[in-house]
Amino acid sequence: MASGRGRNGIFWILIGCVFIVYFHYVFEVGIFPGQKEKGTLKERLAVKKFQNDSEPLKAPINFIVQSQDASSVRAERRMSDEPRSSRGRHPRMNVLFIMADDMRAQLSPYNGPDSEYMKPRLHTPNFQNLASRSLLLKKAFVQYTFCGPSRTSMLTSRRPDITGIFNNSRHWRYERGNYTSLPQYFKMNDYTVQGIGKVFHPGKSSSNDDPVSWTEPYRHGLSTEPDYLKPFGPGERWLEVSPEEEEEKPLPDRAAVQIAKEFLEAAAEKARSGEKNFFLGFGFNKPHVSLICPKKYYNLYPEETGKFMDDPLWQLPFFRPGSGIVNGTALNDSWYQLPTETLRHMRQGYFACISYVDDLLGELLNAVEELDLADSTIISFMADHGYHLGEQRMVGKQTLYDSSSHVPMMLHIPGRTEHGIVSESIVQALDVFPTIVEAAGLDQIPPCREDSVDIPLCTEGTSILKLIDDPEIQIRPYAITQQMDANDRMRFSLRNKRQERFNLVNDQEYADIKDKLQKSLYMKIGIEV
């Protein structure tokens, strides 16, 4: 009898062991019969808590159509369950994915007849260097002109009306759908995936940098800003930092660059050998306010203060959206007149911060070269949206004008873009995900069908790699930027030589164009006409 109980005990112990092993594979490794989703169960449980039917929008959405008919590339292949390197194709590429915050398309590579109103010409030699060996997109537009919604759209390749994200306080995984992000896709393909700085908008909009997207703990430049940044006053949002101050306590972007260089050094050996590729997502905080950078960058623009007022059309009161840029809570309501002297200081500080970012970019590019990673590393750069600095009598973002929706975008692919390629084909932030995936040698992302809210992985963009061979190909006839507004109306901006200084909506000369764009827009967003 006792031996029987002993045998039964051994039997149940064995059953328990099998269950433990099975649970480990399901929960940690992500393997179980009939599994269709990528990622471990633990990861999927961490992000599965979301609503398929989000609450109604609190306000209507305005759209802008950026017009220039090629259809999107329809890649129908499903992502294989096998690691990409096991299928006998060309070696995969590493990725250095770089973003900037609030940076409009005023870098030196964008200088030209159509950029004359953006003065002065900026000192950005490292951006010029990167552009000279990249696919430079001169007409790149974002889907939303606010940090969280724009980054969510770019990094999931879904439009804001699909993600349901129109502010910085909600995470898409809990709002509409458990959509795969760009870094997460590389994680699913066995890359080492590190995030540093500002890639997703931090905090609530990404549940603190979307932990499921990375293989390594997320890093920021500093957990707190240096003490010398705090006491410069509620009425000041720009500051020139002395060399001694920055030497003692580096600014957040410089600290983040140092962390990135350390990551590249640690990852280099395995990346060079092909043993383990990496995806490094890096985000600059500047030129977002506060406009704080070393004094030497302010010194690059000593004569800037009055040049932008040469045009009589600028002799108007300057107003700004109330986003607390100048006087803290003093300017947090509606629209206010902005003193000309304040605007001059802001412009100087904004341009100084861009030149500061340019120097830091140079450090990252040098690190890639010095670590012998240049031949195997894709370098992508894009901003989350632009910024008004007096244009249309505005300072800030969240508008449908070019100053807010038009951004710098460039893509360096070793062996393919070395001699520099410039394209004026209209592209969108939605295109970033599928383009980098194809360039890296991974399985292409399938296109989203009409109703894709419940589909974890698909793209509403298209790979733009075809522009490398023919930069004059028309990727699409227009780009759409949308913006939440309190009024139920659609707004359209037509490209013209007057830099959007005149409202053409009632101009009969453009009536046919307006009607055509409106019909195209309604069809795109599913409104019957």
Salt bridges, closest charged atoms under 4 A:
GLU28 OE1 - LYS42 NZ 3.16
GLU37 OE1 - LYS48 NZ 3.02
GLU43 OE2 - LYS187 NZ 2.60
GLU55 OE1 - LYS58 NZ 2.40
GLU55 OE2 - ARG170 NH2 3.38
ASP81 OD1 - LYS38 NZ 3.21
ASP101 OD2 - ARG151 NH2 3.81
ASP101 OD2 - LYS198 NZ 2.46
ASP102 OD2 - HIS288 NE2 3.96
ASP102 OD1 - HIS385 NE2 3.26
ASP102 OD2 - LYS397 NZ 3.19
GLU116 OE2 - ARG121 NH2 2.82
GLU175 OE2 - ARG170 NH1 3.00
ASP190 OD1 - LYS276 NZ 2.89
ASP209 OD2 - HIS220 NE2 2.86
ASP210 OD1 - HIS171 NE2 3.15
ASP210 OD1 - ARG173 NE 2.78
ASP227 OD2 - LYS249 NZ 2.94
GLU240 OE1 - LYS295 NZ 2.96
GLU246 OE2 - ARG254 NE 3.02
GLU304 OE2 - ARG347 NE 3.10
ASP311 OD2 - ARG501 NH1 2.61
GLU341 OE1 - ARG344 NH1 3.41
GLU341 OE2 - HIS345 NE2 3.63
GLU363 OE2 - ARG254 NH1 2.75
GLU363 OE1 - LYS261 NZ 3.21
ASP384 OD2 - ARG151 NE 3.02
ASP384 OD2 - HIS385 NE2 3.52
GLU391 OE2 - ARG104 NH1 2.87
GLU391 OE2 - ARG347 NH1 3.98
ASP402 OD1 - ARG495 NH2 3.09
GLU418 OE2 - HIS412 NE2 3.99
GLU424 OE1 - LYS139 NZ 3.93
ASP431 OD2 - ARG476 NH1 2.72
ASP443 OD2 - ARG87 NH2 3.10
ASP443 OD1 - ARG89 NH1 2.89
GLU460 OE1 - ARG159 NE 3.72
ASP485 OD2 - ARG491 NH2 3.05
GLU500 OE2 - ARG495 NH2 2.28
ASP515 OD2 - LYS519 NZ 3.35
